[in-house]
């Protein structure tokens, strides 16, 4: 049972986020303000926003649960996965996107290849974000139901109302600046749990010694590199080829909700620095989300479900006040993920679907209003589809698997598109369509090709590899682009500066 101070902290946090987000309404006067923050935001705010939007309550619970079951190897997703990908994005891709005046990643693909590639990529991300939105609404409802005792539908509508209001009125500036506060709350709550848990188990060395004596199933618990034949979902081959080479790069370079934040930077230096700063902050994320799961092995051994590890640690370790702060940290992650999806999906629809196909050449205020209306429609869709999550306990894992359907092929055409001038529009289109089809085929018949239960890392690698081969082969057989067509779109050419603020 929560203490009165815990209830106060959570309610004060929700109201505070709403008021802070609505404050930024006065800065939104154009579609560029709404989607790109008027290109005026500093690197430190963007870096914090990138990190907090990538970590939600489900990640807290899920990664702690994986650490409880398999040990520290799950930390590879940040240490080996995210950080190198963010640095690659900072020094190679972000400058081209920012200077080129891009609103979306599919917009770059459209300029580099053709409108068909742009549309397929955009529709794919829109469908993924819309599906993910319902899952996040349900997760926030379950959290508030457990924490505050609110009915599920009241919790869903409350979350949608708070996040929807400040995202509708304040656009991406409200999203990023509320993320800054949510980042601070998440880190304070998370580190409080880590330090108190470490004290409870008698320090790191004592915890390692205790876990080592608990049986042979824990012998690899502190090996960050797992053997190829491991029973965990994290063999070193999957981590190296599927995660480091493909999924992490595709996520940090080709994910609209991540890259769009960098495009709000006040100049190119801030755009690069935001990713570099975010990569430094990312190094601390495994400590927040992984360590409590490890320490739960000692404090609460024998849990039937590893996902119970974090809630049990909060219940047994934290005093009144800090419990409320930790739940606020959970909710901060959820709200940040939701507002990111809302604004990014509205940007994709408005710039890649509505403007090219439904109404070209309208005035800027029209596209601003379309972006705001799309945000409201997405809220309704998210609320309406959220109960589906209750019927599928593994739907969050399924969503991560769905990402492996398209991230490999999209990264293949992004990588070749920017580094190889000979890539043609038909090479990119063929690679994208065939690569996605191949990834779906591997997922459907995964038992015939893979020995591990969730082979999404391998599927990402093989779909990326096939996409790259198809792209190269078809490109060599089709007419190449002229140097004028490639100006500002490939690494070997000068970047066309479309922004006045440099």
C-alpha positions in Angstrom: 0.0 0.0 0.0 1.4 3.4 -1.0 1.8 6.2 1.6 0.1 9.6 1.2 3.4 11.2 0.1 3.7 8.7 -2.8 0.2 9.6 -4.1 1.1 13.3 -3.8 4.3 12.9 -5.8 2.7 11.0 -8.6 -0.3 13.4 -9.0 1.9 16.4 -8.7 4.2 15.0 -11.4 1.3 14.4 -13.8 -0.2 17.9 -13.3 3.3 19.5 -13.5 4.0 17.8 -16.9 0.7 19.0 -18.3 1.3 22.6 -17.3 4.9 22.6 -18.5 3.9 21.1 -21.8 1.1 23.6 -22.3 3.5 26.5 -21.6 5.3 25.9 -25.0 2.1 26.4 -26.9 3.1 30.1 -27.4 6.2 29.1 -29.4 4.2 27.2 -32.1 3.3 29.5 -35.0 4.2 27.4 -38.1 4.5 23.8 -39.2 8.3 24.0 -38.8 7.7 25.1 -35.1 5.4 22.2 -34.6 7.5 19.5 -36.3 11.0 20.8 -35.9 10.8 23.2 -33.0 11.7 26.1 -35.2 15.2 24.6 -35.4 16.1 26.4 -32.1 16.7 23.7 -29.5 20.0 23.1 -27.6 22.0 19.8 -27.8 21.7 19.0 -24.0 17.8 19.0 -24.1 17.7 16.9 -27.3 20.2 14.4 -25.9 18.2 13.9 -22.8 15.0 13.6 -24.8 16.6 10.9 -27.1 17.6 8.8 -24.1 14.4 9.1 -22.0 12.1 8.4 -25.0 14.0 5.2 -25.7 13.5 3.9 -22.2 10.0 3.3 -20.8 8.4 1.5 -17.9 8.2 -1.7 -20.0 12.0 -1.5 -20.5 12.6 -1.0 -16.8 10.5 -4.1 -16.0 11.5 -6.2 -19.1 15.3 -5.6 -18.9 15.4 -6.2 -15.2 13.5 -9.4 -15.8 16.0 -10.4 -18.5 18.9 -9.6 -16.2 17.3 -11.8 -13.5 17.0 -14.7 -16.0 20.2 -14.3 -18.1 22.6 -11.8 -16.4 24.4 -8.7 -17.6 24.5 -9.7 -21.3 21.3 -7.8 -21.9 23.3 -4.7 -21.3 24.8 -5.1 -24.7 21.7 -3.5 -26.2 23.0 -0.1 -24.9 26.7 -0.6 -24.4 27.5 -2.4 -27.6 24.4 -1.6 -29.6 23.2 2.0 -29.1 26.5 3.9 -28.4 28.4 3.1 -31.6 25.3 3.6 -33.7 24.6 7.0 -32.1 28.2 8.1 -32.9 27.9 6.9 -36.5 24.6 8.9 -36.7 26.2 12.0 -35.2 29.2 12.2 -37.5 27.8 10.8 -40.8 24.0 10.9 -41.2 22.7 13.7 -38.9 24.7 16.5 -40.7 23.2 15.4 -44.1 19.6 15.2 -42.7 19.9 18.6 -40.9 21.6 20.6 -43.6 19.3 19.1 -46.2 16.3 20.6 -44.4 14.7 17.2 -43.9 11.5 16.7 -41.8 11.5 12.9 -42.0 13.9 10.0 -42.8 11.6 8.8 -45.6 11.9 12.2 -47.1 15.6 11.6 -47.5 14.9 8.2 -49.0 12.5 9.8 -51.5 15.1 12.3 -52.6 17.8 9.6 -52.9 15.7 6.9 -54.5 12.1 7.7 -55.5 8.6 8.5 -54.1 7.7 4.8 -53.9 10.5 4.1 -51.5 9.6 7.2 -49.4 5.9 6.1 -49.2 6.6 2.4 -48.3 9.1 3.4 -45.6 6.8 6.1 -44.2 3.7 3.8 -44.2 5.8 1.0 -42.5 6.9 3.3 -39.6 3.4 4.8 -39.3 1.8 1.3 -38.8 4.5 0.4 -36.3 4.1 3.6 -34.3 0.3 3.3 -34.3 0.5 -0.3 -33.0 3.1 0.6 -30.4 0.9 3.5 -29.2 -1.9 1.2 -28.1 0.6 -1.0 -26.1 2.0 2.0 -24.3 -1.4 3.3 -23.4 -2.3 -0.1 -21.9 1.0 -0.3 -20.0 0.4 3.1 -18.5 -3.2 2.1 -17.5 -2.0 -1.0 -15.8 0.6 1.0 -13.9 -1.9 3.6 -12.7 -4.4 0.9 -11.8 -1.8 -0.9 -9.6 -0.4 2.4 -8.2 -3.5 4.6 -7.7 -6.3 2.1 -7.9 -7.8 3.9 -10.8 -10.0 1.8 -13.3 -8.2 0.9 -16.5 -10.3 3.1 -18.8 -9.9 6.1 -16.5 -6.2 5.6 -16.5 -6.0 5.3 -20.3 -8.0 8.4 -20.9 -6.1 10.3 -18.2 -2.7 9.4 -19.9 -4.1 10.2 -23.3 -5.5 13.5 -22.1 -2.3 14.8 -20.4 0.1 13.7 -23.1 -2.3 14.5 -26.0 -2.9 18.1 -24.8 0.6 19.2 -24.5 1.7 17.4 -27.7 -1.3 18.9 -29.6 -0.6 22.4 -28.6 3.2 22.5 -28.0 4.5 20.2 -30.8 8.0 18.7 -30.6 9.3 21.6 -28.4 6.8 20.6 -25.7 7.8 17.0 -26.2 11.5 17.6 -25.8 11.4 20.1 -22.9 9.0 17.9 -20.9 11.4 15.0 -21.6 14.2 16.9 -19.9 12.3 17.0 -16.7 11.2 13.3 -17.1 14.9 12.4 -17.7 15.9 13.9 -14.4 13.1 12.2 -12.5 13.9 8.9 -14.1 17.6 9.1 -13.2 16.9 10.2 -9.6 14.4 7.4 -9.0 16.4 4.8 -10.8 19.7 5.5 -9.1 18.0 5.6 -5.7 16.8 2.1 -6.2 20.2 0.9 -7.4 22.1 2.4 -4.5 19.7 1.1 -1.8 19.5 -2.3 -3.5 23.3 -2.5 -3.6 23.4 -1.7 0.1 20.8 -4.4 0.8 22.9 -7.1 -0.9 26.1 -6.1 0.9 27.9 -4.5 -2.1 28.8 -5.7 -5.6 31.4 -8.3 -4.6 29.2 -9.9 -2.1 26.3 -10.1 -4.6 28.6 -11.8 -7.2 29.8 -14.3 -4.7 26.3 -15.2 -3.6 25.0 -15.6 -7.2 28.0 -17.8 -8.1 27.0 -20.3 -5.4 23.4 -20.6 -6.4 23.9 -23.2 -9.1 25.3 -24.0 -12.6 22.5 -22.1 -14.3 24.1 -18.9 -13.0 27.7 -19.5 -14.2 27.4 -17.2 -17.1 25.4 -14.5 -15.3 28.3 -12.1 -15.3 29.6 -12.8 -18.8 28.7 -9.9 -21.1 29.6 -12.0 -24.1 27.5 -15.2 -24.3 28.5 -18.3 -26.3 26.9 -19.0 -29.7 25.0 -22.0 -28.3 23.6 -20.1 -25.3 19.9 -20.7 -24.4 19.5 -16.9 -23.9 18.3 -14.7 -26.7 21.7 -12.9 -26.7 24.4 -15.1 -28.4 27.5 -13.2 -29.4 26.8 -13.8 -33.0 23.4 -12.3 -32.8 24.7 -9.4 -30.7 27.5 -8.7 -33.2 25.8 -9.1 -36.6 22.1 -8.6 -35.8 22.3 -5.9 -33.1 25.6 -4.0 -33.6 25.7 -4.0 -37.4 22.0 -3.8 -38.1 19.2 -3.2 -35.5 21.1 -0.6 -33.4 22.1 1.4 -36.5 18.7 1.1 -38.1 17.1 2.3 -34.9 19.4 5.3 -34.2 19.8 6.3 -37.9 16.4 5.3 -39.5 13.9 5.8 -36.6 11.9 9.0 -37.1 11.2 9.4 -33.4 14.9 9.5 -32.7 16.3 11.5 -35.6 13.5 14.1 -35.7 14.8 15.4 -32.3 18.2 16.1 -33.8 16.6 18.0 -36.7 15.2 20.5 -34.1 18.8 21.6 -33.2 19.7 25.3 -33.6 22.7 24.5 -35.8 24.7 21.6 -37.2 27.0 21.5 -34.2 24.1 21.2 -31.8 22.6 18.5 -34.0 25.8 16.4 -33.8 26.4 17.1 -30.2 22.9 16.0 -29.2 23.6 12.5 -30.4 27.1 12.4 -28.8 25.8 13.7 -25.5 22.9 11.2 -25.7 25.4 8.3 -26.3 27.3 9.3 -23.2 24.1 9.3 -21.1 23.1 5.9 -22.7 26.1 4.3 -21.0 24.3 4.7 -17.6 21.0 3.2 -18.8 22.0 -0.5 -18.1 22.9 0.5 -14.6 19.4 1.8 -14.0 17.4 -1.0 -15.6 19.7 -4.0 -15.4 21.3 -3.9 -11.9 18.0 -4.1 -9.9 17.3 -7.4 -11.7 20.7 -8.8 -10.8 20.3 -7.8 -7.2 16.9 -9.4 -7.1 18.5 -12.8 -7.7 19.9 -12.5 -4.1 17.1 -10.6 -2.4 14.2 -12.6 -4.1 15.6 -15.9 -5.4 13.3 -18.4 -7.2 10.8 -16.0 -8.8 8.7 -17.9 -11.3 8.5 -14.8 -13.6 11.7 -12.7 -13.9 9.5 -9.6 -14.8 8.4 -9.6 -11.1 12.0 -8.7 -10.0 11.8 -5.0 -10.3 8.3 -4.5 -8.7 9.4 -6.8 -5.8 12.6 -4.8 -5.3 10.7 -1.5 -5.2 8.2 -3.0 -2.7 10.9 -4.4 -0.4 13.7 -1.8 -0.7 12.3 1.7 -1.2 10.9 3.8 1.7 7.7 5.9 1.4 8.3 8.9 -0.8 10.9 7.1 -3.0 8.3 4.6 -4.0 6.2 7.4 -5.4 9.3 8.9 -7.1 10.1 5.5 -8.7 6.6 5.2 -10.0 6.8 8.7 -11.3 10.1 7.6 -13.1 8.1 4.7 -14.6 5.4 7.1 -15.8 8.0 9.5 -17.1 9.4 6.9 -19.4 5.9 5.9 -20.6 4.8 9.5 -21.2 8.0 10.3 -23.1 7.5 7.3 -25.3 3.9 8.2 -26.0 4.5 11.9 -26.9 7.4 10.9 -29.1 5.2 8.5 -31.1 2.4 11.0 -31.4 4.5 13.8 -32.8 6.7 11.6 -35.0 3.7 9.8 -36.6 1.9 13.1 -37.2 5.1 14.4 -38.9 5.4 11.3 -41.1 1.7 11.4 -42.2 1.7 15.2 -42.8 5.0 15.5 -44.7 5.2 12.1 -46.5 1.5 11.2 -47.1 -0.8 14.2 -46.9 1.3 16.9 -48.5 2.5 14.8 -51.5 -0.7 12.9 -52.2 -3.7 14.7 -50.7 -3.1 18.4 -50.8 0.0 19.9 -52.4 1.0 23.5 -52.2 -1.3 24.5 -49.3 -0.3 27.3 -47.0 1.8 26.5 -43.9 -1.0 27.1 -41.4 -2.9 24.3 -43.2 -0.2 21.8 -42.6 0.2 22.9 -39.0 -3.5 22.2 -38.5 -3.2 18.8 -40.3 -0.4 17.8 -37.9 -2.5 18.8 -34.9 -5.6 16.9 -36.1 -3.4 13.9 -36.9 -2.2 13.9 -33.3 -5.8 13.8 -32.1 -6.7 11.0 -34.5 -3.7 9.0 -33.3 -4.8 9.5 -29.7 -8.2 8.0 -30.5 -6.6 5.1 -32.4 -4.2 4.4 -29.5 -7.0 4.5 -26.9 -9.3 2.3 -29.0 -6.6 -0.4 -29.7 -5.0 -0.4 -26.3 -7.2 -3.3 -24.9 -5.8 -5.6 -27.5 -2.7 -5.7 -25.4 -4.5 -7.4 -22.6 -5.2 -10.4 -24.8 -1.6 -10.9 -25.8 0.8 -10.9 -22.9 3.8 -11.2 -25.3 2.7 -8.4 -27.6 5.6 -6.1 -26.6 8.1 -8.8 -27.6 6.0 -9.3 -30.8 6.4 -5.5 -31.6 10.2 -5.8 -31.2 10.0 -8.7 -33.6 7.9 -6.7 -36.0 10.8 -4.1 -36.1 13.0 -6.9 -37.4 10.6 -7.2 -40.4 11.7 -3.8 -41.9 14.7 -2.4 -40.0 17.3 -4.5 -41.9 16.1 -3.6 -45.4 15.6 0.1 -44.5 19.1 0.4 -43.0 20.6 -1.4 -46.1 19.1 1.3 -48.5 20.1 4.1 -46.1 23.7 2.9 -45.8 24.2 2.3 -49.5 22.3 5.4 -50.4 24.6 7.7 -48.6 27.9 5.9 -49.2 27.6 4.5 -52.7 26.8 6.9 -55.6 26.0 4.0 -58.0 22.9 3.0 -56.0 19.8 3.6 -58.2 16.1 4.2 -57.5 15.2 0.7 -58.7 17.9 -0.9 -56.6 16.6 0.8 -53.5 12.9 -0.1 -54.2 13.7 -3.7 -54.9 15.9 -4.1 -51.8 13.2 -2.6 -49.6 10.3 -4.7 -50.9 12.2 -8.0 -51.2 14.0 -7.4 -47.9 10.8 -6.9 -46.0 9.2 -9.9 -47.7 12.2 -12.1 -46.8 12.2 -10.9 -43.1 8.5 -11.8 -42.9 9.2 -15.2 -44.4 12.0 -15.9 -41.9 9.7 -14.9 -39.0 6.8 -17.1 -40.2 9.1 -20.2 -40.6 11.7 -19.4 -37.9 11.5 -22.9 -36.4 13.0 -24.3 -39.7 15.9 -21.9 -39.7 16.8 -21.0 -36.1 17.4 -22.9 -32.9 16.7 -20.0 -30.4 13.1 -19.0 -29.5 13.3 -15.3 -30.5 15.7 -15.0 -33.5 14.9 -11.4 -34.3 18.6 -10.4 -34.2 19.5 -13.0 -36.8 16.4 -12.1 -38.9 17.5 -8.4 -38.9 21.0 -9.5 -40.1 19.9 -11.7 -42.9 17.2 -9.3 -44.2 19.8 -6.5 -44.1 22.3 -8.7 -46.0 19.8 -9.7 -48.7 18.6 -6.1 -49.0 22.2 -4.9 -49.6 22.9 -7.7 -52.2 19.6 -6.9 -54.0 20.3 -3.2 -54.0 23.8 -3.6 -55.4 22.8 -6.2 -58.0 19.8 -4.2 -59.3 21.7 -0.9 -59.2 24.4 -2.3 -61.4 21.8 -3.4 -64.0 19.8 -0.1 -64.0 20.5 3.5 -65.0 22.6 5.5 -62.5 21.7 8.9 -61.2 23.6 12.0 -62.4 25.9 13.9 -60.2 23.3 16.8 -60.2 20.6 14.5 -58.9 22.9 13.2 -56.1 24.0 16.7 -55.0 23.8 16.8 -51.2 22.5 13.3 -50.9 25.7 11.1 -50.8 28.7 11.3 -48.6 31.1 12.2 -51.5 29.1 15.3 -52.5 28.7 18.7 -50.9 25.7 19.1 -48.8 23.1 21.5 -50.1 22.2 23.9 -47.2 18.5 24.5 -47.1 18.4 26.0 -43.7 19.1 29.7 -43.1 20.4 29.1 -39.6 23.8 27.5 -39.9 
